[in-house]
Amino acid sequence: MNPRYISKAKTNESDSFYRQLFEANLDAIAIFGINPDGTAGPILEVNRAAIKLSRLPRESIIGKNIQDFDLGSDTSMDSLRIKKLLNQKSIRFETKAKSPDGREFHLDIRATLIDYHGQKAVMNIVRDMTPLLILQEAYKSLVDNSLQGISIYQDGRIAFVNDALCKMNGYTREELMALDHEETLQLIHPDDRQRLLDYYQGDHQRLDVPHYFTARGLRKDGSVWWMEIQSAIITYQGKAASQLVYIDITERLNAEKRLSDELKLRQEIFQNAKDGIVIINQNHKIYDANPRFCEMLGYSADEIKKLHTWDFETIQNAEEIRQNFKDLSSLDINFETRHRRKDGSIYQVEISATGTVWDGQNMVFCTCRDITEKRELEAELENERRLLGEIIDRIPLLITRYDPKGKMIYVNQAFEETIGWTTEEIKNLDLMAEVYPDPDYRQIAYKFMLKASNEWREFQLTAKDGRLVPSRWSNLRLNDGSQIGIGFDLTRQKEDEKALQESEERFRKAIMTSSDTITISHFEKGTYISVNEGFTKTTGYSKAETIGKTAFDLNLWVHPDLWLEIYQALKDHGSVENKEVLFRMKDDSVRYGLMSATLLQIQDEAYLMSIIKDITELKKAEIELREKTELLQSITGNMQDLVTLSDLNGICIYASPSFEQLGYKPSELVGQFMLELIHPEDRLAVEGIFQQRLNTDVKLRAQFRYRRSDGSYCWLNTTGTVIYDADGNPEKLLYSTHDISAQKEAYEEALKFKSITDRALHGAAIADLDGTLIYINQYFANIHGYQPKELIGKKLTVFHSQQQMPIVEKALHLLKTKGEFPQTEIWHIREDGTEFPTLMSGVCIRNEKGEPIYLAANAIDITELKKAEQQLLESESKASKLSILLRAILESPQDMIVFALDTEYRYIAFTKAHEKTMKKIWGKDIRIGKNMLDYISNPNDRNNAKANFDQTLEGNFFILEEEYGNSAYYRTFYEDRYSPLITDDGELIGLTVFVLDITQRKEAEERIKNSLAEKETLLREIHHRVKNNFQLITSILNLQANLIDSPETLEIFRESQNRIKAMAMIHEQIYRSEMSSSANFALYVNKLAEYLRSAYSHISGKVELIVQIPPIAFPNDLLIPLGLILNELISNAFKHAFPRNSAGTINVLLEKNQKGHYTLIVRDDGSGIPEESETGQSKTLGLFLVKTLARQIHGELSLEKSKPGTKCSISFEY
């Protein structure tokens, strides 16, 4: 407002025009004076807008100092602003202010210096910018969060773009705003760029150019999208710009195309439907029919429109049809009947009839299907299904089925018998936790199951009775996500394998570790193919030196002509037994043997297995016995030791001349009881030793005092040996005794040094010349696990094994002859039987005459030093390559396909069954030494075989199913078990394959699988088409419903639609289910409830529908009536139980009373039912259908009032 006009208005009060203009100004205006000191003075005038902004009356403002009347922290005119105003005459600034009631303002203030009635004054024009800023913020938020894309195009570039547009084309905001004009055009489809370019080059300003258009855009990923663009010219940041609003119409265009295609398709469906479709008017005359219906009855299109329903219906006559189908418009029913063709033939038909109003007439739409073949197919399919069920239950396989989460839902009879749980029991049981109690092991089984591969894997299941059942499993996944498990009970197989392994191990140990010489050689060629350790130890030849050589090559026969005699006996009789022979060893020594041999037939070739028992020592013993008998007299005659021979009762038979040392003549002692001469204090102990050792092979050893002929006693040390007769029975006792009196005296002297050695940190022991311990220090006893007193009187041999005795005897010999032996490693035995190494040295203690009287030894335990060496010695083992192979071939069943290959895939051995199989598949004769891969002519089979052989030669054991052969011969399936051949030394020498022909089993499985799949697919397709036909009818009814004006008629029409929808949903559930003869009732009821809740939401939006149906599958002939019953009852509750859109609850339940008895309940808490409905007198179609369908399933209908509401129950059996 111009200040001049205000000034003029003040000076000329008669002119009210300027005053009115001042008051009517929308901006707040305030005039205040300036004090002489340059500060703001009192307020002189304000307009209505200022009063409204301040929310104070005019009298509270006029006259107040501007400093006292402060709208906010920065609205006052301080001295600095007034000084600036006096210099510039006018200033403008923005600020924030807060009113007395706490509201915050954004103000734009323009201050102007004016002359107000002769004095300087300031006029403030104040504009409240708060609504504008709020609007700007709201607009910014709206643009940023808009679902429509928005951009501003200015000066050939994108000046602004929102997130929605970025999401539409896949670019970021920064990427779009960085594009120049040419790059921006690249976002448009090439076919639409020129049109858009013309628009932005000025055509858009013409009136004949539209303000919106459609175009195709290119996303960042290269895909095409359709957009509808609306344009407008705006001012952006002070300059002209184009604002573009984008709507992604890609889905809309696609939907429009789909809708157009669907309308065409529906017309084609009616004309080309495989089911007959007929429309019948209220006079029961055919109004229209599709070609299929005409074809079913055998009439032309013109002929069929002249027919009434009773002209082809055979079950009901005209009067019955008129009576039963009075109200066609409300008809909604499925039934089966029989129709008569034009030629008079009768066929079964399934009809779905739905009433409607068409062209002002009551009509009924009928979908008719010839089910003659269907009934025959269902009967055949039921027989096959029953047969398949019997096969699954009787087949000796463990069959299980489990849902996608791994829960068992079915087991066959074999599983029940093997594991113990039945299908009924597993429904309320976590079977996986039962059969796999270990969580980690169960997790492994879960992963294997969910993998559903074709591989086989062994698992150990825990049966109901706690047994562990070994088994092998494989899995396959069905289309619905569930899985089938197929398993083998391996209990018998494992037991057989264990028994075979134990038998093989016993045989191997018996053969390989036998001390007898055992060989296997080619009978005609004489070459050795296997020898045991007894052969190598006895002859001195190693296996490498023996295999492939003959006995003549090794010069084993001392008398070669004897072999010819044995050879002939083998040819005549097949075996020889206990033939005494002489053999020459590698070191040219000769040994006696007792030979037994037998012929073996291996792959039509003769082999000789011979066992030779070394009797050399026995022969030598016989010779030595004769020689010793002859020399006994001469030997004992010159001995210093006392030698006696007595019977088992101790009566002397022979005494050596050396007894004269004690004053006895030998003849005086013969016939005497030798124990009578022992000192009475020692006799009892000697008798005990005598009786204890008599029944063992241990020599009799004792020290005692013996009476001389003069009555004095001397100390003797005696050793006794039992002599056996030819039958091995004890016969005589031979004693060797010497005088140790001097040694005893020396022992007494040695006690003086005992205290020193007792505390030594090494072992010390003293024994007499016969090896009897007379002193042991603590260290020596400790390292052997004894206390010293336990060892006194025992022989040195208590510390040594038989293997170490030669070393010990050598050391004792050195002690007695040389007087000492140097440090020597000797192994000792502890009390617990464990052996350990020691480092020993010894010295002989002599008397003053220089005669040896005692043996002393020192010992140190060197166990730790010898551990590494001992482990190395114990790790050695020997094995036979060919014996492993031979046992694998010999012990396999005759009808088992078995073959063995070396590391170059060459045949080492094979069974007759394998030879025949290779001839059958590849038409070739196989040979030992030939490469098996050369016989396989099919490249794929050859490559697969080589891959399996290589995997086995890497040391892997595995089982797999394979297919061999080609179209020129024969295709065969096998279960192959691959095993590497590994010697005891760990050397891999080849592989063996055990094969089981499973062709017949695979062919039977394939036939059953294909047959079942074909039947299931056909039946599922039937249900799919029925569902589609119902859907078509529903769509046609939807179109017709748009032409109905009457609410009552429309309601009847909608009820019919709901019935059709209920049946369509049933058929949809059936064809989507795993078994086409039944479907999941719970899933169907939930879908139907959701549909009806949506359909009646306009009248019962506050009603809660609760479905409590347990998981159960019902057959189709039960599912369809139950679905229609539920549709009627739930619809009736929605429509009538809750008037005036009141709130409430509808419950749908299925209860199982006992096995096979169910109750379906629909209950509401609404207003209740009329009395005529409760007594069954209602004549509505809905109740009529419920009663009819209840009778159809042999059910019992109960309708009663509850408090509050209504309860409808239908009890039926299944």
HELIX and SHEET records of a PDB file:
HELIX    1   1 PRO A    3  THR A   11  1                                   9    
HELIX    2   2 PHE A   17  ALA A   24  1                                   8    
HELIX    3   3 ARG A   48  SER A   54  1                                   7    
HELIX    4   4 ARG A   58  SER A   60  5                                   3    
HELIX    5   5 SER A   79  GLN A   88  1                                  10    
HELIX    6   6 THR A  130  ASN A  145  1                                  16    
HELIX    7   7 ASP A  163  ASN A  169  1                                   7    
HELIX    8   8 ARG A  173  MET A  177  1                                   5    
HELIX    9   9 HIS A  181  LEU A  185  1                                   5    
HELIX   10  10 PRO A  190  ASP A  192  5                                   3    
HELIX   11  11 ARG A  193  TYR A  200  1                                   8    
HELIX   12  12 ASP A  203  GLN A  205  5                                   3    
HELIX   13  13 THR A  250  ASN A  272  1                                  23    
HELIX   14  14 PRO A  291  LEU A  297  1                                   7    
HELIX   15  15 ALA A  301  ILE A  304  1                                   4    
HELIX   16  16 THR A  309  ASP A  311  5                                   3    
HELIX   17  17 ALA A  318  ASN A  324  1                                   7    
HELIX   18  18 LEU A  328  SER A  330  5                                   3    
HELIX   19  19 THR A  372  ARG A  394  1                                  23    
HELIX   20  20 GLN A  413  ILE A  419  1                                   7    
HELIX   21  21 THR A  423  ILE A  426  1                                   4    
HELIX   22  22 LEU A  431  VAL A  435  1                                   5    
HELIX   23  23 PRO A  439  LYS A  451  1                                  13    
HELIX   24  24 THR A  491  MET A  512  1                                  22    
HELIX   25  25 GLU A  533  THR A  539  1                                   7    
HELIX   26  26 LYS A  543  THR A  546  1                                   4    
HELIX   27  27 PRO A  560  HIS A  573  1                                  14    
HELIX   28  28 THR A  616  GLY A  637  1                                  22    
HELIX   29  29 PRO A  657  LEU A  662  5                                   6    
HELIX   30  30 PRO A  666  LEU A  669  1                                   4    
HELIX   31  31 MET A  674  LEU A  677  5                                   4    
HELIX   32  32 PRO A  680  LEU A  694  1                                  15    
HELIX   33  33 SER A  741  ALA A  750  1                                  10    
HELIX   34  34 LEU A  751  PHE A  753  5                                   3    
HELIX   35  35 LYS A  754  ASP A  758  1                                   5    
HELIX   36  36 GLN A  778  HIS A  784  1                                   7    
HELIX   37  37 PRO A  788  LEU A  791  1                                   4    
HELIX   38  38 LEU A  796  PHE A  799  5                                   4    
HELIX   39  39 GLN A  802  GLN A  804  5                                   3    
HELIX   40  40 MET A  805  LYS A  818  1                                  14    
HELIX   41  41 THR A  863  GLU A  874  1                                  12    
HELIX   42  42 LYS A  881  LEU A  890  1                                  10    
HELIX   43  43 LYS A  912  TRP A  922  1                                  11    
HELIX   44  44 MET A  932  TYR A  935  5                                   4    
HELIX   45  45 PRO A  939  LEU A  953  1                                  15    
HELIX   46  46 THR A  999  ALA A 1041  1                                  43    
HELIX   47  47 PRO A 1047  ARG A 1072  1                                  26    
HELIX   48  48 PHE A 1081  ALA A 1095  1                                  15    
HELIX   49  49 ASN A 1116  HIS A 1136  1                                  21    
HELIX   50  50 PRO A 1139  ASN A 1141  5                                   3    
HELIX   51  51 GLU A 1171  GLU A 1174  1                                   4    
HELIX   52  52 LEU A 1181  GLN A 1192  1                                  12    
SHEET    1   A 5 ALA A  40  VAL A  46  0                                        
SHEET    2   A 5 ALA A  28  ILE A  34 -1                                        
SHEET    3   A 5 GLN A 119  ASP A 128 -1                                        
SHEET    4   A 5 GLU A 104  TYR A 116 -1                                        
SHEET    5   A 5 SER A  90  LYS A  98 -1                                        
SHEET    1   B 5 ARG A 157  VAL A 161  0                                        
SHEET    2   B 5 GLY A 149  GLN A 154 -1                                        
SHEET    3   B 5 LYS A 239  ASP A 248 -1                                        
SHEET    4   B 5 VAL A 224  TYR A 236 -1                                        
SHEET    5   B 5 TYR A 212  LEU A 218 -1                                        
SHEET    1   C 5 ILE A 286  ALA A 289  0                                        
SHEET    2   C 5 GLY A 276  ILE A 280 -1                                        
SHEET    3   C 5 GLN A 361  ASP A 370 -1                                        
SHEET    4   C 5 ILE A 346  TRP A 358 -1                                        
SHEET    5   C 5 ASP A 332  ARG A 340 -1                                        
SHEET    1   D 5 MET A 408  VAL A 411  0                                        
SHEET    2   D 5 LEU A 398  TYR A 402 -1                                        
SHEET    3   D 5 GLN A 483  ASP A 489 -1                                        
SHEET    4   D 5 LEU A 468  ARG A 477 -1                                        
SHEET    5   D 5 ARG A 457  THR A 462 -1                                        
SHEET    1   E 5 TYR A 528  VAL A 531  0                                        
SHEET    2   E 5 THR A 517  HIS A 522 -1                                        
SHEET    3   E 5 GLU A 605  ASP A 614 -1                                        
SHEET    4   E 5 VAL A 590  ILE A 602 -1                                        
SHEET    5   E 5 SER A 575  ARG A 584 -1                                        
SHEET    1   F 5 CYS A 652  ALA A 655  0                                        
SHEET    2   F 5 LEU A 642  ASP A 647 -1                                        
SHEET    3   F 5 PRO A 730  ASP A 739 -1                                        
SHEET    4   F 5 TYR A 713  TYR A 724 -1                                        
SHEET    5   F 5 LEU A 700  ARG A 707 -1                                        
SHEET    1   G 5 LEU A 773  ILE A 776  0                                        
SHEET    2   G 5 GLY A 763  ASP A 768 -1                                        
SHEET    3   G 5 PRO A 852  ASP A 861 -1                                        
SHEET    4   G 5 GLU A 835  ARG A 846 -1                                        
SHEET    5   G 5 GLU A 820  ILE A 829 -1                                        
SHEET    1   H 5 TYR A 907  PHE A 910  0                                        
SHEET    2   H 5 ILE A 897  ASP A 902 -1                                        
SHEET    3   H 5 LEU A 988  ASP A 997 -1                                        
SHEET    4   H 5 THR A 972  ILE A 982 -1                                        
SHEET    5   H 5 PHE A 958  TYR A 964 -1                                        
SHEET    1   I 2 SER A1078  ASN A1080  0                                        
SHEET    2   I 2 ALA A1113  PRO A1115 -1                                        
SHEET    1   J 5 VAL A1103  GLN A1108  0                                        
SHEET    2   J 5 GLY A1144  GLN A1154  1                                        
SHEET    3   J 5 HIS A1157  ASP A1164 -1                                        
SHEET    4   J 5 THR A1206  GLU A1213 -1                                        
SHEET    5   J 5 GLU A1196  LYS A1201 -1                                        
END                                                                             
